[in-house]
């Protein structure tokens, strides 16, 4: 019900022919099964030249309701010395392609462009689900 209301509300802000662009998490089911395992994701150099490494631990995966809980871990290093560790919780719902199509139709929107990543590769690339929809 929340998802239907959200898409209807988005559609309500558009005039006929108006455009809505958005992206959604595409579930990597192999990764979703890694509950309790810390997975390194990325690292970068901070403005003060410290290395920040981000990892993620999935705490729970609910296949039936298509959501999961987890925790981002940010570790800041000077060379090899750990200076700081911060954690941030995340709860995320994921969608299947048919669900998105149904939500769009229910809201009076039609998908006019779809991509599988931000390089505009085809939707079947399945790294992201990127939609450009138009209000009917």
C-alpha positions as protocol buffer text, in pm:
chain_id: "A"
residue {
  index: 1
  type: UNK
  ca { x: 0 y: 0 z: 0 }
}
residue {
  index: 2
  type: UNK
  ca { x: 286 y: 241 z: 81 }
}
residue {
  index: 3
  type: UNK
  ca { x: 450 y: 171 z: -254 }
}
residue {
  index: 4
  type: UNK
  ca { x: 126 y: 227 z: -443 }
}
residue {
  index: 5
  type: UNK
  ca { x: 64 y: 554 z: -256 }
}
residue {
  index: 6
  type: UNK
  ca { x: 420 y: 672 z: -321 }
}
residue {
  index: 7
  type: UNK
  ca { x: 397 y: 616 z: -697 }
}
residue {
  index: 8
  type: UNK
  ca { x: 49 y: 771 z: -710 }
}
residue {
  index: 9
  type: UNK
  ca { x: 181 y: 1076 z: -522 }
}
residue {
  index: 10
  type: UNK
  ca { x: 473 y: 1109 z: -763 }
}
residue {
  index: 11
  type: UNK
  ca { x: 237 y: 1083 z: -1058 }
}
residue {
  index: 12
  type: UNK
  ca { x: 7 y: 1341 z: -900 }
}
residue {
  index: 13
  type: UNK
  ca { x: 284 y: 1601 z: -921 }
}
residue {
  index: 14
  type: UNK
  ca { x: 317 y: 1555 z: -1298 }
}
residue {
  index: 15
  type: UNK
  ca { x: 114 y: 1705 z: -1579 }
}
residue {
  index: 16
  type: UNK
  ca { x: 10 y: 1469 z: -1863 }
}
residue {
  index: 17
  type: UNK
  ca { x: 326 y: 1399 z: -2060 }
}
residue {
  index: 18
  type: UNK
  ca { x: 543 y: 1485 z: -1757 }
}
residue {
  index: 19
  type: UNK
  ca { x: 855 y: 1280 z: -1695 }
}
residue {
  index: 20
  type: UNK
  ca { x: 974 y: 1096 z: -1384 }
}
residue {
  index: 21
  type: UNK
  ca { x: 1323 y: 942 z: -1373 }
}
residue {
  index: 22
  type: UNK
  ca { x: 1438 y: 715 z: -1089 }
}
residue {
  index: 23
  type: UNK
  ca { x: 1659 y: 421 z: -1012 }
}
residue {
  index: 24
  type: UNK
  ca { x: 1607 y: 123 z: -787 }
}
residue {
  index: 25
  type: UNK
  ca { x: 1839 y: -128 z: -628 }
}
residue {
  index: 26
  type: UNK
  ca { x: 1861 y: -444 z: -834 }
}
residue {
  index: 27
  type: UNK
  ca { x: 1895 y: -741 z: -600 }
}
residue {
  index: 28
  type: UNK
  ca { x: 2202 y: -957 z: -641 }
}
residue {
  index: 29
  type: UNK
  ca { x: 2055 y: -1270 z: -486 }
}
residue {
  index: 30
  type: UNK
  ca { x: 2394 y: -1432 z: -426 }
}
residue {
  index: 31
  type: UNK
  ca { x: 2497 y: -1132 z: -213 }
}
residue {
  index: 32
  type: UNK
  ca { x: 2161 y: -1121 z: -33 }
}
residue {
  index: 33
  type: UNK
  ca { x: 2230 y: -1471 z: 101 }
}
residue {
  index: 34
  type: UNK
  ca { x: 2554 y: -1356 z: 268 }
}
residue {
  index: 35
  type: UNK
  ca { x: 2398 y: -1288 z: 608 }
}
residue {
  index: 36
  type: UNK
  ca { x: 2644 y: -1210 z: 886 }
}
residue {
  index: 37
  type: UNK
  ca { x: 2941 y: -1178 z: 651 }
}
residue {
  index: 38
  type: UNK
  ca { x: 3125 y: -846 z: 622 }
}
residue {
  index: 39
  type: UNK
  ca { x: 3168 y: -758 z: 254 }
}
residue {
  index: 40
  type: UNK
  ca { x: 3419 y: -485 z: 154 }
}
residue {
  index: 41
  type: UNK
  ca { x: 3255 y: -248 z: -95 }
}
residue {
  index: 42
  type: UNK
  ca { x: 3471 y: 55 z: -168 }
}
residue {
  index: 43
  type: UNK
  ca { x: 3738 y: 289 z: -44 }
}
residue {
  index: 44
  type: UNK
  ca { x: 3837 y: 650 z: -107 }
}
residue {
  index: 45
  type: UNK
  ca { x: 4075 y: 921 z: 4 }
}
residue {
  index: 46
  type: UNK
  ca { x: 3923 y: 1184 z: 235 }
}
residue {
  index: 47
  type: UNK
  ca { x: 3995 y: 1557 z: 190 }
}
residue {
  index: 48
  type: UNK
  ca { x: 4254 y: 1532 z: 470 }
}
residue {
  index: 49
  type: UNK
  ca { x: 4429 y: 1242 z: 289 }
}
residue {
  index: 50
  type: UNK
  ca { x: 4303 y: 962 z: 509 }
}
residue {
  index: 51
  type: UNK
  ca { x: 4181 y: 634 z: 361 }
}
residue {
  index: 52
  type: UNK
  ca { x: 3815 y: 551 z: 425 }
}
residue {
  index: 53
  type: UNK
  ca { x: 3699 y: 194 z: 365 }
}
residue {
  index: 54
  type: UNK
  ca { x: 3331 y: 104 z: 352 }
}
residue {
  index: 55
  type: UNK
  ca { x: 3198 y: -246 z: 405 }
}
residue {
  index: 56
  type: UNK
  ca { x: 2852 y: -388 z: 462 }
}
residue {
  index: 57
  type: UNK
  ca { x: 2713 y: -664 z: 683 }
}
residue {
  index: 58
  type: UNK
  ca { x: 2371 y: -802 z: 599 }
}
residue {
  index: 59
  type: UNK
  ca { x: 2200 y: -889 z: 928 }
}
residue {
  index: 60
  type: UNK
  ca { x: 1869 y: -1028 z: 800 }
}
residue {
  index: 61
  type: UNK
  ca { x: 1717 y: -1117 z: 463 }
}
residue {
  index: 62
  type: UNK
  ca { x: 1341 y: -1164 z: 429 }
}
residue {
  index: 63
  type: UNK
  ca { x: 1278 y: -1328 z: 91 }
}
residue {
  index: 64
  type: UNK
  ca { x: 899 y: -1324 z: 127 }
}
residue {
  index: 65
  type: UNK
  ca { x: 873 y: -949 z: 189 }
}
residue {
  index: 66
  type: UNK
  ca { x: 1175 y: -871 z: -30 }
}
residue {
  index: 67
  type: UNK
  ca { x: 1374 y: -666 z: 218 }
}
residue {
  index: 68
  type: UNK
  ca { x: 1688 y: -687 z: 424 }
}
residue {
  index: 69
  type: UNK
  ca { x: 1856 y: -517 z: 717 }
}
residue {
  index: 70
  type: UNK
  ca { x: 2223 y: -446 z: 741 }
}
residue {
  index: 71
  type: UNK
  ca { x: 2492 y: -217 z: 861 }
}
residue {
  index: 72
  type: UNK
  ca { x: 2746 y: -3 z: 677 }
}
residue {
  index: 73
  type: UNK
  ca { x: 3086 y: 11 z: 845 }
}
residue {
  index: 74
  type: UNK
  ca { x: 3313 y: 307 z: 771 }
}
residue {
  index: 75
  type: UNK
  ca { x: 3675 y: 268 z: 884 }
}
residue {
  index: 76
  type: UNK
  ca { x: 3918 y: 557 z: 858 }
}
residue {
  index: 77
  type: UNK
  ca { x: 4292 y: 485 z: 838 }
}
residue {
  index: 78
  type: UNK
  ca { x: 4615 y: 681 z: 836 }
}
residue {
  index: 79
  type: UNK
  ca { x: 4845 y: 445 z: 653 }
}
residue {
  index: 80
  type: UNK
  ca { x: 4766 y: 113 z: 826 }
}
residue {
  index: 81
  type: UNK
  ca { x: 4652 y: 263 z: 1157 }
}
residue {
  index: 82
  type: UNK
  ca { x: 4276 y: 249 z: 1224 }
}
residue {
  index: 83
  type: UNK
  ca { x: 4172 y: 594 z: 1349 }
}
residue {
  index: 84
  type: UNK
  ca { x: 3795 y: 568 z: 1361 }
}
residue {
  index: 85
  type: UNK
  ca { x: 3508 y: 328 z: 1296 }
}
residue {
  index: 86
  type: UNK
  ca { x: 3151 y: 443 z: 1237 }
}
residue {
  index: 87
  type: UNK
  ca { x: 2841 y: 234 z: 1171 }
}
residue {
  index: 88
  type: UNK
  ca { x: 2512 y: 314 z: 1003 }
}
residue {
  index: 89
  type: UNK
  ca { x: 2204 y: 90 z: 985 }
}
residue {
  index: 90
  type: UNK
  ca { x: 2013 y: 28 z: 665 }
}
residue {
  index: 91
  type: UNK
  ca { x: 1680 y: -136 z: 591 }
}
residue {
  index: 92
  type: UNK
  ca { x: 1607 y: -176 z: 222 }
}
residue {
  index: 93
  type: UNK
  ca { x: 1325 y: -318 z: 16 }
}
residue {
  index: 94
  type: UNK
  ca { x: 1394 y: -448 z: -331 }
}
residue {
  index: 95
  type: UNK
  ca { x: 1165 y: -481 z: -630 }
}
residue {
  index: 96
  type: UNK
  ca { x: 1132 y: -713 z: -923 }
}
residue {
  index: 97
  type: UNK
  ca { x: 1096 y: -571 z: -1273 }
}
residue {
  index: 98
  type: UNK
  ca { x: 728 y: -683 z: -1302 }
}
residue {
  index: 99
  type: UNK
  ca { x: 647 y: -515 z: -970 }
}
residue {
  index: 100
  type: UNK
  ca { x: 786 y: -184 z: -1095 }
}
residue {
  index: 101
  type: UNK
  ca { x: 586 y: -212 z: -1415 }
}
residue {
  index: 102
  type: UNK
  ca { x: 268 y: -276 z: -1214 }
}
residue {
  index: 103
  type: UNK
  ca { x: 334 y: 20 z: -981 }
}
residue {
  index: 104
  type: UNK
  ca { x: 388 y: 247 z: -1281 }
}
residue {
  index: 105
  type: UNK
  ca { x: 66 y: 132 z: -1452 }
}
residue {
  index: 106
  type: UNK
  ca { x: -135 y: 173 z: -1132 }
}
residue {
  index: 107
  type: UNK
  ca { x: -8 y: 530 z: -1103 }
}
residue {
  index: 108
  type: UNK
  ca { x: -92 y: 620 z: -1463 }
}
residue {
  index: 109
  type: UNK
  ca { x: 272 y: 616 z: -1575 }
}
residue {
  index: 110
  type: UNK
  ca { x: 438 y: 438 z: -1864 }
}
residue {
  index: 111
  type: UNK
  ca { x: 803 y: 340 z: -1883 }
}
residue {
  index: 112
  type: UNK
  ca { x: 958 y: 506 z: -2189 }
}
residue {
  index: 113
  type: UNK
  ca { x: 1326 y: 431 z: -2119 }
}
residue {
  index: 114
  type: UNK
  ca { x: 1489 y: 161 z: -1907 }
}
residue {
  index: 115
  type: UNK
  ca { x: 1854 y: 99 z: -1828 }
}
residue {
  index: 116
  type: UNK
  ca { x: 2053 y: -158 z: -1636 }
}
residue {
  index: 117
  type: UNK
  ca { x: 2320 y: 88 z: -1521 }
}
residue {
  index: 118
  type: UNK
  ca { x: 2414 y: 455 z: -1534 }
}
residue {
  index: 119
  type: UNK
  ca { x: 2609 y: 401 z: -1858 }
}
residue {
  index: 120
  type: UNK
  ca { x: 2266 y: 337 z: -2019 }
}
residue {
  index: 121
  type: UNK
  ca { x: 2329 y: -29 z: -2088 }
}
residue {
  index: 122
  type: UNK
  ca { x: 2016 y: -239 z: -2148 }
}
residue {
  index: 123
  type: UNK
  ca { x: 1795 y: -319 z: -1849 }
}
residue {
  index: 124
  type: UNK
  ca { x: 1892 y: -688 z: -1864 }
}
residue {
  index: 125
  type: UNK
  ca { x: 2245 y: -589 z: -1750 }
}
residue {
  index: 126
  type: UNK
  ca { x: 2076 y: -574 z: -1408 }
}
residue {
  index: 127
  type: UNK
  ca { x: 2325 y: -373 z: -1205 }
}
residue {
  index: 128
  type: UNK
  ca { x: 2060 y: -110 z: -1134 }
}
residue {
  index: 129
  type: UNK
  ca { x: 1704 y: -62 z: -1256 }
}
residue {
  index: 130
  type: UNK
  ca { x: 1679 y: 286 z: -1403 }
}
residue {
  index: 131
  type: UNK
  ca { x: 1346 y: 406 z: -1538 }
}
residue {
  index: 132
  type: UNK
  ca { x: 1227 y: 711 z: -1723 }
}
residue {
  index: 133
  type: UNK
  ca { x: 848 y: 714 z: -1705 }
}
residue {
  index: 134
  type: UNK
  ca { x: 589 y: 943 z: -1856 }
}
residue {
  index: 135
  type: UNK
  ca { x: 249 y: 1035 z: -1718 }
}
residue {
  index: 136
  type: UNK
  ca { x: -27 y: 924 z: -1951 }
}
